[in-house]
Amino acid sequence: MMHSKFRHRDALWALMTQALVILICLPLVWFFWQIQAAGSLLLGGLVCLLPNVYLYRKAFSHFGARQAKQILKDLFLGEAVKLLLTAILFVGALLVTWALPLWIFIGFILAQVGFWLAPIYLGVRKTLIK
């Protein structure tokens, strides 16, 4: 049970890192470009972040060896829903009349990079704490 709590916390850190990357980039884009670019960046970041939040909640809704089959089933279903949700959110974001498509994609990519950087940050953090 303790081991699953660490995984739960690491996954939450990954989501927080993803959100943090967008929140750091948002004022920079607003300052150097314009509010329309910053809003589009935020839309793209949310297109990446929101489906990951769904998957996080779905993946950690069950714990324990007795529920292993249910956990695996939820992971597969959660990933399928995440991909569908990402596609729907992308279409929705691209249909927003004021949004700039390039900045939507940049926001999505930055959020994804933030998600990839989280394990590196966690590995360095855990090494420093030891």
N, C-alpha and C positions, 0 to 999 in steps of 0.2 A: 504494500500500500504506500509506503514511503517513497519507493522508487517512482510510482506513477505520479505522485505529487510533484516530484522534480520535473518530470516530463511535462506535466500540466503547466508548471511555472515557466519552463523554457519555451513552450509554445506561446504562452502569453507574452513573454519578452519579445518573441519574434514579431507578433502583431504590434506591440508597442514600438518596436524599432521601425517597422514599416510606417506607422503613423507619424513617428518622429521625423523621419526623412522628409515626408511631405510637409510637415509643419515648419521645418527649417527652410525648405526650398520656397515655400509659399511667399513669404515677405521679400525674398530676394528677387523672385520673378516679378512680383508686383512693383518693386522699386526700379528694376532695370528695364522692364518692358511695360506692361500695363495691367490694369485690374482684370481685363478680359482674359489675358494670358494666365494670370494667377487663378482666376475662377475655373478656367479650363484645366489647368494643372490639378486643382483640387478635385474636379470631376473625375479625371483619370486616376488619381490616387484612390478615390473612393470606389471606382470600378474594380480596382485590385484588392483593396482592403476589405470591403463588405463581404464578398464571397469567402474570404479567408476566415473572417469572424464566424460566419455560418459553419464552416467546416470545423473550426476549433470547438464550437459549442456541440456540434454533432459527435465529434471524435471523443470528447471527454465527458459524454453524458453517461457512460457506463464504466465501471471499474471492476477488476478482479478476474481471476482465472475462470471462474464459473460462467462468466459472460463473454468469453473470448469469441464465440461465434457471433454474438450480437455486436460486439465491437468491430469485428471484421466486416460484417454486413453494413454497419453504420458508416464505416470508412469508405467502402465502395459507393454506397448510395450518396454519402456526403460529397465525395469527389465529383460524382456525376452531376449533382445539383449545383455544386460550386461552378463547374464549367458552364452549365446552362445559365446560371445566374450571371456569370461574367459576360457571356454573349448578350444577354438581355440588357444588362447595364451598359455595355458598350454601345449597342444600338440606341438606347435611350439617351446616352450622353452625346452621341453624334447627331441626334435629332434636335438637341437644344439649339435654338436659333443663334444665340450669341456666342456659343462655344467655338473655339478654334481647334480643329481636329489634331493638328500637330502637337499642341500643348496637352490635349487629352492623352495622346500616346506617350508623350514625355512623362506626364504624371504617372501613368500606369507603369512605365519602365522604371521610374525612380522608386515607386512603391515596391516593385518586385525586387529591385536591387537592395532596398532596405531589408526585405524579408530574407534575402540571401546573406546579407552581412550579419544578421543576428547570431547565427551559430559561431561565426568568427569572434564576435564580441563576447559571447557567452564563454567560449573556450579561453579567451584571454582573461576574462574576469575570474573564472574558476581557477586558473593557474595562479593568478595573483593572490587569491584568497587563501590558497593552500599554504 
